Every structure is written in structure tokens, then in C-alpha cells.
Amino acid sequence: MPDNRIIYEGIIERYRKFLPVSEKTPIITLYEGNTPLLRAKNLESVVGGNINLYLKFEGANPTGSFKDRGMTMAISKAVEEKSRAVICASTGNTAASAAAYSAKAGLKCAVIIPDGSIALGKLSQAMMHGAKVIALKGNFDDALRIVLEITEKYPITLVNSLNPYRIEGQKTAAFEIIDFLGRVPDYHFIPVGNAGNITAYWKGYKEYCGFSNANCEFKNPKSEIRNPKLPKMMGFQAAGAAPIVKGKPIKNPKTIATAIKIGNPASWKKAEEARDESGGIISTVTDTEILKAYKLLASLEGIFVEPASAASVAGLIKYSSKVHKFSGSEVIVCTLTGHGLKDPDRAIKSAVKPKIIKQDMKKILKEIGL
Ligand SMILES: *Cc1c(COP(=O)(O)O)cnc(C)c1O
């Protein structure tokens, strides 16, 4: 019998030579990464033009969001550095991921979340994995400020995306896209909250193509890479939480997309660099546009994401209808950052409620439409 098992051991083993790990680093992994890059034919006809649209479904990570890519790095390095405890401020997914990887590593984990602004699925994960969950009266920006103050004074490791290992891990999503496509995309659409992820993708694209990193062993042979040009980074913030677009911090950010409800992004400058170096944009989408894309993804492509994740697709739809007509054959990737089951309340609010019917075959068949 041939051995058809494909050995996959998570992003650190797969991309070890691009990451700051050594033989001595204990690898704490839940086999994150290796997520689907799905061709989205049905959405292509909504967007128009003759584009080739791909969706990077990060909801397929172990805890249901891209945060796992960064967390495997952050927690592995924390263990290597003999840390005993980690802490983060979180709109939910960082908390869920930190809690899970800490459980695996045997580390203490504390998370500070904005009270009332976190989706139920994420909260239940953090609680189940045994993190100390503190619901702060305040928003995410308040939580991050407090966490930074704590990590300055006490021996506890910060695992927010200000921890550089988080960005290192997250950049592997760009590697996977290049590996899958055999080239870089022309455009990359992505939701922007604290702006760590757009920073990570841009770093990943540059390094994997050998543009900026001397350690990059990727030879970029012409036969393999048909388009060595880098993608335009297209970031989208929620209209009510768009500090980068507005050019100033937002005191009371408002959006139903809680994962990007952030008024003062930690990686603000880096996000602007990604935008400017790539010739891309950072713009806004309204909650209405986000919810429309959220429903289209579920109904046309069979992909259930949380609302914040749909900001990339909402951005693409807006951009292609209002700003730029794609000429055809462009390769476009949208990152879908997290799974729809994270925020079941929003899903139930957005769909038609099931009808309650008696055990009456006629009525049931009528309801089904048979
Ligand atoms: C964290 C997160 C974002 C925002 O990513 P940043 O790196 O903070 O810009 C978007 N969507 C989901 C689902 C997230 O968990």
C-alpha cells in the first residue's frame, strides 16, 4: 500500500526557514494554516469584469480565525523564553486563539475584552480553554492600553499583534497563496482592524518574492512565478470605525463587525506603508455593505464567515462598482478572516427564522414548496 498520508505540521514546520525559530524553539501547534484558497465563480459574476476571484478562508483554522497563525509563533516563543503567562486585549478572536494555544502549552492566559462588544462564540472559546477572562467597561482601545501598561510592569508576555512574532506567523498566509497560485495575485482585499494582518500579508508577499529580505531563499524563478509584481493591498475598515481613512483616532468606534471595531490601530503606520508601497488603498465599507457581502458569501459560495471577514468582499464589490472597472483576467484574493459560527447572534438576526409547523404532511410539503 502506498503511503498517501500528507504530513502537515502547522505553519512553523512548513515555513521554518522564513520564521525566527531555531532547533531550540518548542513548537506549540494545533496544525493551523494550510487553509482553503477557493475559486469563487458565483461571486465573480456579481463583481463583474472577467476577474479570477479567490477566497482565502481563514475560518478553517483550528480556533476559527487567522489569529492562530500568529499565536502558534507567539506562544512557541513565549515558551522558549520561559514565560509562564500571557495576556492580550481582544475583540474576541485573539482571546480565543491565545486561550487555546496557552492551554496546549500549559501557560496561564489572561484576556481583557470590551464588555458587550464580543461575539458569543469567541467568548465561549476563551472560557472553555480556561483563560482568565476580564470583561472591561470600555472599548478595545481601552483594553489594549491597560494591557500594555500591565506588560510594561509585570512579567507577563503580550500576545497582541504588537508582539512581532504574531506578524511573523501571520505572514505565512501570503506564502500559502503564492504556493497555491504559483504567482502573486494582482490585488489583495483584506479587512483592517488593528492593522496587524495587512502588515503581515504585505511583509509575507515581499519576503516570499525575495524583494526585501536577505534571508529569503525563494529564488523566484521565472518559470514558476509568472507575475513577480507584488499585489496592490486593498484594506477596508468599517465606516463607523475608520481611523486610518479619517486620519485620526475614533473615540467611539461603531460597527456590527466587532472584530474590526477599533478606533486607534496598533499597526497604523505599517498599514499605511503597505498601502503606499503596494499602490493600494485603505477605504471604508458601511455595515449595510458588510452584511450584504456576508449574506452573498453564505448563499452563493457556501462560505460562512463572521461579519468583519466580509469587509474584504464588500470592499471588492464597492471598488469594482464605484471606482475601478477591472479589465479582465486580474487575479484577486480576498481574505476571509474568521468563521461565521463565531457570531451566531448576527447570523440569526440576518436570516429568515424557521417557521413552526404542526406534524401535518400537507403543510410541511407546502412550506418546502413541493
Ligand atoms: C482580528 C480580526 C480582524 C482584524 O485584523 P487586524 O489584524 O486587527 O487588522 C478582522 N477579522 C477578524 C475575524 C479578526 O479576528
The ligand as a MOL file (V3000), in Angstrom:
LIG
                    3D

  0  0  0     0  0            999 V3000
M  V30 BEGIN CTAB
M  V30 COUNTS 15 15 0 0 0
M  V30 BEGIN ATOM
M  V30 1 C -8.5020 40.2820 14.1940 0
M  V30 2 C -9.5270 40.2240 13.1340 0
M  V30 3 C -9.6140 41.1730 12.1060 0
M  V30 4 C -8.7330 42.3740 12.0480 0
M  V30 5 O -7.3890 42.0750 11.8440 0
M  V30 6 P -6.2710 43.1490 12.2270 0
M  V30 7 O -5.0100 42.4350 12.1360 0
M  V30 8 O -6.6130 43.5940 13.6200 0
M  V30 9 O -6.4240 44.2680 11.2530 0
M  V30 10 C -10.5540 41.0070 11.1220 0
M  V30 11 N -11.4150 39.9730 11.1510 0
M  V30 12 C -11.3690 39.0290 12.1100 0
M  V30 13 C -12.3380 37.9200 12.0790 0
M  V30 14 C -10.4360 39.1300 13.1330 0
M  V30 15 O -10.4140 38.2040 14.0910 0
M  V30 END ATOM
M  V30 BEGIN BOND
M  V30 1 1 1 2
M  V30 2 1 2 3
M  V30 3 2 2 14
M  V30 4 1 3 4
M  V30 5 2 3 10
M  V30 6 1 4 5
M  V30 7 1 5 6
M  V30 8 2 6 7
M  V30 9 1 6 8
M  V30 10 1 6 9
M  V30 11 1 10 11
M  V30 12 2 11 12
M  V30 13 1 12 13
M  V30 14 1 12 14
M  V30 15 1 14 15
M  V30 END BOND
M  V30 END CTAB
M  END
